[in-house]
Amino acid sequence: MSTDELLAVSVLWGFVFIYAVMATMDFGAGFWSMVYINREKTNATNISNRYLSPTWKVTNVFIVGIVVALISFFPGATYTLGTVLLIPGSLILILLSIRSGFLVFSHIAEDYRKGLTYISGITGLLIPGLLIAVLPITHGGYIEIINGVEQLQLDILFTSPQTYAFMAFAISSTLFLSSLLLADYSNVADEKEAYAIYRRDAVLLGPIVLFTTFFIMLTMEIEAPWIYQNMMEYFPLLLTSILIFLLGYIALFLPSGVKRRVTGRPRAAVVAVVTQYLLASYAYGRAHLPYLVYPIVTVESGFTHPATFRAVFISYIVGFVILFPGFIYFWRLFMNDRRYIRQE
């Protein structure tokens, strides 16, 4: 691959990773808000709503970035993915619209708050499961060319163990990451009962996430041996990511200090787990190269004209320079403003 192609796929991967982490926390927070809506004394739902209120809008910025980067940098891959993902992609957009609309109205229409919260919570759990189904599609075996037109074989896709392994991983990761972040958020807000609930959820979900990871590798070895073999070349990196995951999980059992007198260090757990996902996704991304959609589209065949890439890449750099300080300021304000975090 040329330097331009490597830069383009790195930008796309960066947007995908950032959105994956932020969206899982966002979708999971909506689900926990639904689960604990009837346990008002614990303040667990209030904590999740305080997190959801400012962040769900920011999260959607990155899905726009993914689409724009894919269209701009890899128009060849966009044509293939746009064709085969017409049905699942449309379903995802419908669910996103339903969730966003119901999430907004759940804070306005008090008489229907519980019903609206249930719908937004359930759709928030379905969306990551459908989104991650894109990955096994890119592994090959689900696209058939009929009369020169690429068509997704939905019957094969939704009877494949690999698809359900990825879906199980997405849903469990959504709940695990969001419970970790909400535990940290509850800890900062000094909501001890909510913290105990979300810490308990994270402790229960950690082993499930690890199990689904091994399930993915097992099904991948059978159904997509080419990427499994490539990933084994990065085995030391994968092993390191597992060790970091275990360290983050252990952090949930460490004493937090004399002042707080609670069990667990949620901030350390969040940092460790996100780092683990970064390493694992890097190994997966490198193993996927040079294919964007196996074996139809490679990075080289789907790449745009070099002049177009350079112009768009410069625009991305300028936009990133403008937006990044704003995101940092937003996050620091969101996590450090005691008046907002500890509101009644």
C-alpha positions in Angstrom: 0.0 0.0 0.0 1.1 3.6 -0.7 1.5 6.2 2.0 -1.8 7.9 0.9 -3.7 4.6 1.1 -2.3 3.9 4.6 -3.2 7.4 5.8 -6.7 7.1 4.4 -7.4 3.7 6.0 -5.9 4.9 9.3 -8.3 7.9 9.4 -11.3 5.6 8.6 -10.2 3.2 11.3 -9.8 6.0 13.8 -13.3 7.2 13.2 -14.7 3.7 13.5 -12.8 3.1 16.8 -13.9 6.4 18.4 -17.5 5.9 17.4 -17.5 2.3 18.5 -16.3 3.2 22.0 -18.5 6.3 22.4 -21.6 4.7 20.9 -21.3 1.5 23.0 -21.2 3.7 26.1 -24.1 5.8 24.8 -26.3 2.9 23.8 -25.6 1.1 27.0 -26.4 4.1 29.2 -29.8 4.2 27.5 -30.4 0.6 28.3 -29.4 0.9 31.9 -31.7 3.9 32.2 -34.5 1.6 31.1 -33.5 -1.2 33.4 -33.4 0.9 36.6 -36.2 3.3 35.9 -38.3 1.8 38.7 -35.5 2.0 41.3 -35.7 5.7 42.0 -34.0 5.4 45.4 -30.7 4.2 43.8 -30.5 7.2 41.4 -29.1 4.8 38.8 -31.5 6.0 36.1 -30.8 9.7 36.9 -27.0 9.0 36.6 -27.5 7.4 33.2 -29.7 10.3 32.0 -27.1 12.9 33.1 -24.6 11.0 31.0 -26.9 10.6 28.0 -28.2 14.1 27.9 -25.0 15.9 26.6 -23.2 13.0 24.9 -25.6 11.3 22.5 -25.5 14.4 20.2 -21.7 14.4 20.2 -21.5 10.6 19.4 -23.5 11.0 16.2 -20.8 13.4 14.9 -18.4 10.5 14.4 -20.8 8.3 12.5 -21.1 11.2 10.0 -17.3 11.2 9.9 -17.2 7.5 9.1 -19.6 7.9 6.2 -17.9 11.0 4.7 -14.4 9.3 5.1 -15.6 6.1 3.4 -17.2 8.0 0.5 -14.3 10.4 0.1 -11.4 8.0 0.4 -12.8 4.7 -0.8 -15.6 5.3 -3.4 -15.1 1.7 -4.8 -15.8 0.2 -1.4 -18.7 2.6 -0.8 -20.4 1.2 -3.9 -20.1 -2.4 -2.8 -21.0 -1.7 0.8 -23.9 0.6 -0.2 -25.3 -2.1 -2.4 -25.1 -5.0 -0.1 -25.9 -3.1 3.1 -29.1 -1.5 1.7 -31.5 -3.6 3.9 -29.5 -3.8 7.1 -28.2 -0.3 6.7 -31.8 1.0 6.3 -32.9 -0.9 9.4 -30.1 0.6 11.4 -31.0 4.1 10.3 -34.7 3.5 11.2 -33.7 2.2 14.7 -31.3 5.2 15.2 -34.1 7.6 14.3 -36.6 5.9 16.6 -34.1 5.9 19.5 -33.1 9.5 19.0 -36.7 10.7 18.7 -38.0 8.6 21.7 -35.0 9.6 23.8 -35.8 13.3 23.3 -39.5 12.9 24.0 -38.9 10.8 27.1 -37.5 14.0 28.7 -40.4 16.1 27.6 -43.6 13.9 27.7 -43.6 13.1 31.4 -46.8 11.0 31.1 -45.2 8.7 28.6 -41.7 8.8 30.0 -41.5 5.1 30.9 -42.8 3.8 27.7 -40.6 6.0 25.6 -37.6 5.1 27.8 -38.3 1.4 27.2 -38.4 1.8 23.5 -35.2 3.9 23.3 -33.4 1.5 25.6 -34.3 -1.6 23.6 -33.4 0.0 20.3 -30.2 1.1 21.8 -29.3 -2.5 22.4 -30.3 -3.7 19.0 -28.3 -1.1 17.1 -24.8 -2.2 18.1 -25.7 -5.8 17.3 -26.7 -4.8 13.8 -23.8 -2.4 13.3 -21.2 -5.0 14.0 -22.7 -7.4 11.5 -20.9 -5.3 8.9 -17.6 -6.9 10.0 -18.4 -10.5 9.2 -19.9 -9.4 5.9 -16.5 -7.9 5.0 -14.8 -11.3 5.8 -16.4 -12.8 2.6 -18.8 -15.6 2.0 -22.0 -13.6 2.2 -22.0 -11.6 -1.0 -23.0 -13.2 -4.3 -22.8 -11.5 -7.7 -26.0 -12.1 -9.7 -26.2 -10.6 -13.2 -23.3 -8.4 -12.4 -24.9 -7.0 -9.3 -23.5 -7.7 -5.8 -26.2 -9.0 -3.5 -26.1 -9.8 0.2 -27.2 -13.3 1.1 -29.2 -12.5 4.2 -30.2 -16.2 4.8 -26.5 -17.2 5.0 -25.6 -14.2 7.1 -28.2 -14.7 9.8 -27.6 -18.5 10.0 -23.9 -18.0 10.5 -22.4 -18.6 14.0 -19.8 -16.0 13.2 -22.5 -13.3 12.8 -24.0 -14.2 16.2 -20.6 -14.3 17.8 -20.0 -10.7 16.7 -23.5 -9.7 17.8 -23.0 -11.2 21.2 -19.7 -9.4 21.6 -21.2 -6.1 20.5 -24.1 -6.3 23.0 -22.0 -7.5 25.9 -19.3 -4.9 25.2 -22.0 -2.2 25.0 -23.3 -3.2 28.5 -19.9 -3.7 30.0 -18.3 -0.4 28.8 -21.3 1.6 29.7 -21.6 0.1 33.2 -17.9 0.8 33.7 -18.3 4.5 32.6 -21.5 4.9 34.7 -19.7 3.4 37.7 -17.0 6.0 37.3 -19.5 8.7 36.8 -21.5 7.6 39.9 -18.3 7.6 41.9 -17.4 11.2 40.9 -21.0 12.2 41.7 -20.7 10.5 45.1 -23.8 8.4 44.4 -22.7 5.3 46.3 -25.8 3.2 45.7 -25.7 3.8 41.9 -22.0 3.1 42.0 -22.5 -0.2 43.7 -25.1 -1.2 41.1 -23.0 -0.3 38.1 -19.9 -1.8 39.5 -21.8 -5.0 40.1 -23.0 -5.0 36.5 -19.5 -4.5 35.2 -18.1 -7.4 37.4 -20.8 -9.7 36.0 -20.4 -8.7 32.4 -16.5 -8.8 32.2 -16.2 -12.6 31.9 -19.1 -12.6 29.4 -17.2 -10.2 27.1 -14.1 -12.3 27.4 -16.0 -15.4 26.5 -17.6 -13.8 23.4 -14.1 -12.7 22.3 -13.0 -16.3 22.3 -16.2 -17.3 20.5 -15.4 -14.8 17.8 -11.9 -16.3 17.3 -13.3 -19.8 17.2 -16.0 -19.1 14.5 -13.6 -16.9 12.6 -11.1 -19.8 12.3 -13.8 -21.9 10.8 -15.6 -19.4 8.5 -12.9 -16.8 7.7 -9.6 -18.6 8.1 -7.7 -16.0 6.0 -8.2 -13.2 8.7 -7.8 -15.7 11.6 -4.4 -16.6 10.3 -3.5 -13.0 9.8 -4.5 -12.2 13.3 -2.3 -14.9 14.7 0.6 -13.0 13.3 -0.2 -10.4 15.9 -0.7 -12.9 18.8 1.7 -11.1 21.2 -0.4 -7.9 20.7 -3.7 -9.8 21.3 -2.2 -11.5 24.4 -1.1 -8.1 25.7 -4.6 -6.7 25.2 -6.1 -9.7 27.2 -3.7 -9.0 30.0 -4.6 -5.3 30.0 -8.3 -6.3 30.1 -7.7 -8.5 33.1 -5.9 -5.6 34.8 -8.8 -3.4 34.2 -11.2 -6.0 35.6 -9.0 -6.5 38.7 -9.1 -2.7 39.2 -12.8 -3.1 40.1 -11.8 -5.0 43.2 -9.0 -2.7 44.4 -9.6 -0.4 47.4 -10.2 3.1 46.1 -8.6 4.9 49.0 -9.3 6.3 52.5 -11.5 9.2 51.5 -14.1 7.3 49.4 -13.9 4.0 51.2 -15.5 2.0 48.4 -14.3 -1.0 46.5 -13.0 -0.5 43.0 -11.1 2.0 40.9 -13.5 2.6 38.0 -11.4 5.3 36.3 -8.4 2.9 36.0 -10.8 0.2 34.8 -12.2 2.4 32.1 -8.7 3.5 30.9 -7.4 -0.1 30.9 -10.4 -1.6 29.0 -10.5 1.2 26.3 -6.7 0.6 25.8 -7.4 -3.1 25.5 -10.0 -2.5 22.8 -7.6 -0.1 21.0 -4.9 -2.8 20.8 -7.3 -5.6 19.8 -9.0 -3.5 17.2 -5.5 -2.5 15.8 -4.6 -6.1 15.5 -7.9 -6.9 13.8 -7.5 -3.9 11.4 -4.0 -4.9 10.4 -5.1 -8.5 9.8 -7.9 -7.3 7.6 -5.6 -5.5 5.2 -5.3 -5.2 2.2 -9.0 -6.1 1.9 -11.9 -3.8 2.7 -14.4 -6.4 1.5 -12.9 -9.8 1.0 -12.2 -10.8 -1.8 -14.0 -8.1 -3.8 -12.5 -4.8 -2.8 -9.0 -4.0 -1.6 -7.6 -0.8 -0.2 -5.9 -0.1 -3.5 -8.8 -1.0 -5.8 -11.3 1.0 -3.8 -9.1 4.1 -3.3 -10.0 7.5 -4.7 -7.8 9.7 -6.9 -4.6 10.8 -5.1 -5.4 14.5 -5.7 -8.9 14.1 -4.2 -7.4 12.3 -1.2 -4.9 15.1 -0.5 -7.6 17.8 -0.6 -10.0 15.9 1.6 -7.2 14.8 4.0 -6.1 18.5 4.5 -9.8 19.3 5.2 -9.9 16.6 7.8 -6.7 17.9 9.5 -8.1 21.4 9.6 -11.5 20.2 10.9 -9.7 18.0 13.5 -7.6 20.9 14.8 -10.7 23.0 15.2 -12.9 20.4 16.8 -10.5 18.4 19.0 -10.0 21.2 21.6 -13.7 21.6 21.8 -14.2 17.8 22.5 -11.5 17.9 25.2 -13.1 20.9 26.8 -16.6 19.3 26.6 -15.3 16.1 28.2 -13.5 17.9 31.0 -16.5 20.1 31.7 -18.8 17.1 31.6 -16.8 15.0 34.0 -15.6 17.8 36.3 -18.5 20.2 36.7 -19.7 19.3 40.2 -22.9 21.3 39.8 -24.0 19.2 36.9 -22.7 15.8 38.1 -24.2 16.2 41.6 -27.5 17.8 40.6 -30.6 16.6 42.5 
